[in-house]
Amino acid sequence: MGIASIKHQNLKRNLIESRAYLGPYKDFAHKSLHPMLLGQRNKMLFYHLDTNLQALQRALGLMENIISRGGKILFLEGPPALPKILPPQSGGIFRPWTYGVIEKADEPALIVLHNPSPTAIQEAKKQQSPILGFVTEDLRGIDYPILLNLASPFAQNFYLSLVREVFLRGLRKGRK
Protein backbone atom coordinates (compact mmCIF):
# COMPACT_ATOMS: atom_id res chain seq x y z
CA MET A 1 0.00 0.00 0.00
CA GLY A 2 1.71 3.18 -1.20
CA ILE A 3 1.34 6.78 -0.20
CA ALA A 4 -1.07 7.24 -3.09
CA SER A 5 -3.53 5.14 -1.10
CA ILE A 6 -3.92 7.95 1.44
CA LYS A 7 -7.22 9.44 0.39
CA HIS A 8 -7.03 12.74 -1.42
CA GLN A 9 -9.86 14.18 0.68
CA ASN A 10 -8.15 13.23 3.97
CA LEU A 11 -4.95 14.94 2.88
CA LYS A 12 -6.87 17.97 1.71
CA ARG A 13 -8.80 18.20 4.99
CA ASN A 14 -5.54 17.98 6.97
CA LEU A 15 -3.96 20.69 4.84
CA ILE A 16 -6.92 22.96 5.45
CA GLU A 17 -7.10 22.25 9.19
CA SER A 18 -3.37 22.86 9.58
CA ARG A 19 -3.51 26.11 7.57
CA ALA A 20 -0.81 24.76 5.31
CA TYR A 21 -2.46 26.52 2.36
CA LEU A 22 -1.38 29.99 3.49
CA GLY A 23 1.33 31.31 1.24
CA PRO A 24 3.70 34.24 1.49
CA TYR A 25 2.85 37.87 1.06
CA LYS A 26 2.49 38.80 -2.59
CA ASP A 27 5.53 41.09 -2.42
CA PHE A 28 7.81 38.13 -1.60
CA ALA A 29 6.55 35.56 -4.13
CA HIS A 30 8.50 34.82 -7.29
CA LYS A 31 6.54 34.38 -10.53
CA SER A 32 7.54 30.68 -10.60
CA LEU A 33 5.03 30.22 -7.76
CA HIS A 34 2.05 31.47 -9.79
CA PRO A 35 0.91 28.08 -11.25
CA MET A 36 0.61 26.71 -7.71
CA LEU A 37 -1.53 29.56 -6.40
CA LEU A 38 -5.30 29.72 -6.03
CA GLY A 39 -5.58 33.41 -5.27
CA GLN A 40 -4.97 36.13 -2.73
CA ARG A 41 -6.72 38.14 -0.08
CA ASN A 42 -5.24 41.49 0.81
CA LYS A 43 -1.56 40.72 0.16
CA MET A 44 -1.64 37.11 1.45
CA LEU A 45 -1.38 34.40 -1.23
CA PHE A 46 -3.16 31.04 -1.02
CA TYR A 47 -1.74 27.81 -2.42
CA HIS A 48 -3.96 25.78 -4.75
CA LEU A 49 -4.58 22.65 -2.68
CA ASP A 50 -5.43 20.25 -5.52
CA THR A 51 -2.31 21.14 -7.50
CA ASN A 52 -0.22 20.97 -4.34
CA LEU A 53 -1.70 17.61 -3.29
CA GLN A 54 -0.67 16.03 -6.58
CA ALA A 55 2.88 17.32 -6.10
CA LEU A 56 2.89 16.16 -2.47
CA GLN A 57 1.75 12.64 -3.35
CA ARG A 58 4.33 12.39 -6.17
CA ALA A 59 7.15 13.55 -3.87
CA LEU A 60 6.15 11.31 -0.97
CA GLY A 61 5.89 8.34 -3.35
CA LEU A 62 9.46 9.05 -4.51
CA MET A 63 10.66 9.18 -0.89
CA GLU A 64 8.95 5.86 -0.12
CA ASN A 65 10.55 4.16 -3.14
CA ILE A 66 14.01 5.43 -2.23
CA ILE A 67 13.70 4.20 1.36
CA SER A 68 12.34 0.81 0.22
CA ARG A 69 15.46 0.33 -1.95
CA GLY A 70 17.77 1.26 0.93
CA GLY A 71 18.62 4.69 -0.49
CA LYS A 72 19.68 7.71 1.54
CA ILE A 73 17.73 10.95 1.79
CA LEU A 74 19.58 14.09 2.86
CA PHE A 75 17.38 16.53 4.81
CA LEU A 76 18.74 20.06 5.18
CA GLU A 77 17.31 22.52 7.69
CA GLY A 78 14.07 20.68 8.48
CA PRO A 79 11.96 21.06 11.58
CA PRO A 80 14.05 20.21 14.68
CA ALA A 81 11.80 17.24 15.54
CA LEU A 82 12.40 15.53 12.18
CA PRO A 83 15.43 13.40 13.16
CA LYS A 84 13.66 12.34 16.36
CA ILE A 85 10.51 10.96 14.74
CA LEU A 86 12.16 8.67 12.19
CA PRO A 87 13.26 5.14 13.04
CA PRO A 88 17.01 4.63 13.53
CA GLN A 89 18.85 3.36 10.45
CA SER A 90 15.98 4.57 8.27
CA GLY A 91 18.03 6.16 5.52
CA GLY A 92 17.50 9.76 6.63
CA ILE A 93 20.54 12.01 6.99
CA PHE A 94 19.99 15.32 8.77
CA ARG A 95 22.27 18.34 8.51
CA PRO A 96 22.02 22.07 9.03
CA TRP A 97 22.83 23.77 5.75
CA THR A 98 26.16 25.49 5.45
CA TYR A 99 28.00 25.95 2.20
CA GLY A 100 29.76 22.72 1.26
CA VAL A 101 27.63 20.32 3.36
CA ILE A 102 25.86 18.93 0.26
CA GLU A 103 29.13 18.33 -1.59
CA LYS A 104 30.41 16.36 1.41
CA ALA A 105 27.30 14.14 1.50
CA ASP A 106 27.74 10.58 0.28
CA GLU A 107 25.67 10.75 -2.92
CA PRO A 108 22.14 10.86 -1.52
CA ALA A 109 19.34 9.49 -3.71
CA LEU A 110 17.28 12.57 -2.83
CA ILE A 111 18.01 15.97 -1.30
CA VAL A 112 15.23 17.60 0.74
CA LEU A 113 15.54 21.34 1.27
CA HIS A 114 13.34 23.46 3.55
CA ASN A 115 12.90 27.06 2.38
CA PRO A 116 16.12 26.82 0.41
CA SER A 117 18.32 29.69 -0.57
CA PRO A 118 19.43 29.97 -4.22
CA THR A 119 22.94 29.01 -3.06
CA ALA A 120 21.69 25.78 -1.47
CA ILE A 121 19.78 24.89 -4.65
CA GLN A 122 22.83 25.60 -6.79
CA GLU A 123 25.00 23.39 -4.58
CA ALA A 124 22.39 20.61 -4.59
CA LYS A 125 22.19 20.68 -8.41
CA LYS A 126 25.90 19.79 -8.54
CA GLN A 127 25.10 16.48 -6.78
CA GLN A 128 22.80 15.47 -9.65
CA SER A 129 20.31 14.05 -7.16
CA PRO A 130 16.66 15.06 -7.40
CA ILE A 131 15.73 17.99 -5.19
CA LEU A 132 12.54 17.97 -3.16
CA GLY A 133 11.91 21.42 -1.79
CA PHE A 134 9.47 22.58 0.86
CA VAL A 135 9.24 26.11 -0.39
CA THR A 136 7.13 29.17 0.22
CA GLU A 137 8.32 31.83 -2.21
CA ASP A 138 10.33 30.51 -5.19
CA LEU A 139 10.21 27.19 -7.10
CA ARG A 140 13.20 27.73 -9.39
CA GLY A 141 15.62 24.80 -9.39
CA ILE A 142 13.35 22.49 -7.38
CA ASP A 143 12.48 19.17 -9.06
CA TYR A 144 9.71 18.27 -6.61
CA PRO A 145 8.25 21.45 -5.09
CA ILE A 146 5.92 21.17 -2.09
CA LEU A 147 4.19 24.30 -0.88
CA LEU A 148 3.46 24.14 2.83
CA ASN A 149 3.25 26.85 5.42
CA LEU A 150 5.79 25.24 7.77
CA ALA A 151 5.59 28.32 10.00
CA SER A 152 2.27 26.92 11.22
CA PRO A 153 2.82 24.42 14.07
CA PHE A 154 -0.17 22.43 12.82
CA ALA A 155 1.23 22.21 9.29
CA GLN A 156 4.62 21.25 10.70
CA ASN A 157 3.06 18.40 12.71
CA PHE A 158 1.15 17.27 9.63
CA TYR A 159 4.38 17.30 7.60
CA LEU A 160 6.25 15.35 10.28
CA SER A 161 3.54 12.70 10.46
CA LEU A 162 3.52 12.31 6.66
CA VAL A 163 7.30 11.91 6.47
CA ARG A 164 7.27 9.39 9.31
CA GLU A 165 4.51 7.40 7.60
CA VAL A 166 6.43 7.40 4.31
CA PHE A 167 9.61 6.19 5.99
CA LEU A 168 7.79 3.40 7.86
CA ARG A 169 6.03 2.26 4.67
CA GLY A 170 9.28 2.37 2.71
CA LEU A 171 11.09 0.30 5.35
CA ARG A 172 8.26 -2.29 5.45
CA LYS A 173 8.20 -2.45 1.65
CA GLY A 174 11.98 -2.96 1.58
CA ARG A 175 11.81 -5.89 3.99
CA LYS A 176 9.40 -7.85 1.78
C-alpha positions in Angstrom: 0.0 0.0 0.0 1.7 3.2 -1.2 1.3 6.8 -0.2 -1.1 7.2 -3.1 -3.5 5.1 -1.1 -3.9 7.9 1.4 -7.2 9.4 0.4 -7.0 12.7 -1.4 -9.9 14.2 0.7 -8.2 13.2 4.0 -4.9 14.9 2.9 -6.9 18.0 1.7 -8.8 18.2 5.0 -5.5 18.0 7.0 -4.0 20.7 4.8 -6.9 23.0 5.5 -7.1 22.2 9.2 -3.4 22.9 9.6 -3.5 26.1 7.6 -0.8 24.8 5.3 -2.5 26.5 2.4 -1.4 30.0 3.5 1.3 31.3 1.2 3.7 34.2 1.5 2.9 37.9 1.1 2.5 38.8 -2.6 5.5 41.1 -2.4 7.8 38.1 -1.6 6.5 35.6 -4.1 8.5 34.8 -7.3 6.5 34.4 -10.5 7.5 30.7 -10.6 5.0 30.2 -7.8 2.0 31.5 -9.8 0.9 28.1 -11.3 0.6 26.7 -7.7 -1.5 29.6 -6.4 -5.3 29.7 -6.0 -5.6 33.4 -5.3 -5.0 36.1 -2.7 -6.7 38.1 -0.1 -5.2 41.5 0.8 -1.6 40.7 0.2 -1.6 37.1 1.5 -1.4 34.4 -1.2 -3.2 31.0 -1.0 -1.7 27.8 -2.4 -4.0 25.8 -4.8 -4.6 22.6 -2.7 -5.4 20.2 -5.5 -2.3 21.1 -7.5 -0.2 21.0 -4.3 -1.7 17.6 -3.3 -0.7 16.0 -6.6 2.9 17.3 -6.1 2.9 16.2 -2.5 1.8 12.6 -3.4 4.3 12.4 -6.2 7.1 13.6 -3.9 6.2 11.3 -1.0 5.9 8.3 -3.3 9.5 9.1 -4.5 10.7 9.2 -0.9 8.9 5.9 -0.1 10.5 4.2 -3.1 14.0 5.4 -2.2 13.7 4.2 1.4 12.3 0.8 0.2 15.5 0.3 -1.9 17.8 1.3 0.9 18.6 4.7 -0.5 19.7 7.7 1.5 17.7 10.9 1.8 19.6 14.1 2.9 17.4 16.5 4.8 18.7 20.1 5.2 17.3 22.5 7.7 14.1 20.7 8.5 12.0 21.1 11.6 14.0 20.2 14.7 11.8 17.2 15.5 12.4 15.5 12.2 15.4 13.4 13.2 13.7 12.3 16.4 10.5 11.0 14.7 12.2 8.7 12.2 13.3 5.1 13.0 17.0 4.6 13.5 18.9 3.4 10.5 16.0 4.6 8.3 18.0 6.2 5.5 17.5 9.8 6.6 20.5 12.0 7.0 20.0 15.3 8.8 22.3 18.3 8.5 22.0 22.1 9.0 22.8 23.8 5.8 26.2 25.5 5.4 28.0 26.0 2.2 29.8 22.7 1.3 27.6 20.3 3.4 25.9 18.9 0.3 29.1 18.3 -1.6 30.4 16.4 1.4 27.3 14.1 1.5 27.7 10.6 0.3 25.7 10.8 -2.9 22.1 10.9 -1.5 19.3 9.5 -3.7 17.3 12.6 -2.8 18.0 16.0 -1.3 15.2 17.6 0.7 15.5 21.3 1.3 13.3 23.5 3.6 12.9 27.1 2.4 16.1 26.8 0.4 18.3 29.7 -0.6 19.4 30.0 -4.2 22.9 29.0 -3.1 21.7 25.8 -1.5 19.8 24.9 -4.6 22.8 25.6 -6.8 25.0 23.4 -4.6 22.4 20.6 -4.6 22.2 20.7 -8.4 25.9 19.8 -8.5 25.1 16.5 -6.8 22.8 15.5 -9.6 20.3 14.0 -7.2 16.7 15.1 -7.4 15.7 18.0 -5.2 12.5 18.0 -3.2 11.9 21.4 -1.8 9.5 22.6 0.9 9.2 26.1 -0.4 7.1 29.2 0.2 8.3 31.8 -2.2 10.3 30.5 -5.2 10.2 27.2 -7.1 13.2 27.7 -9.4 15.6 24.8 -9.4 13.4 22.5 -7.4 12.5 19.2 -9.1 9.7 18.3 -6.6 8.2 21.5 -5.1 5.9 21.2 -2.1 4.2 24.3 -0.9 3.5 24.1 2.8 3.3 26.9 5.4 5.8 25.2 7.8 5.6 28.3 10.0 2.3 26.9 11.2 2.8 24.4 14.1 -0.2 22.4 12.8 1.2 22.2 9.3 4.6 21.3 10.7 3.1 18.4 12.7 1.2 17.3 9.6 4.4 17.3 7.6 6.2 15.4 10.3 3.5 12.7 10.5 3.5 12.3 6.7 7.3 11.9 6.5 7.3 9.4 9.3 4.5 7.4 7.6 6.4 7.4 4.3 9.6 6.2 6.0 7.8 3.4 7.9 6.0 2.3 4.7 9.3 2.4 2.7 11.1 0.3 5.3 8.3 -2.3 5.5 8.2 -2.5 1.6 12.0 -3.0 1.6 11.8 -5.9 4.0 9.4 -7.8 1.8 
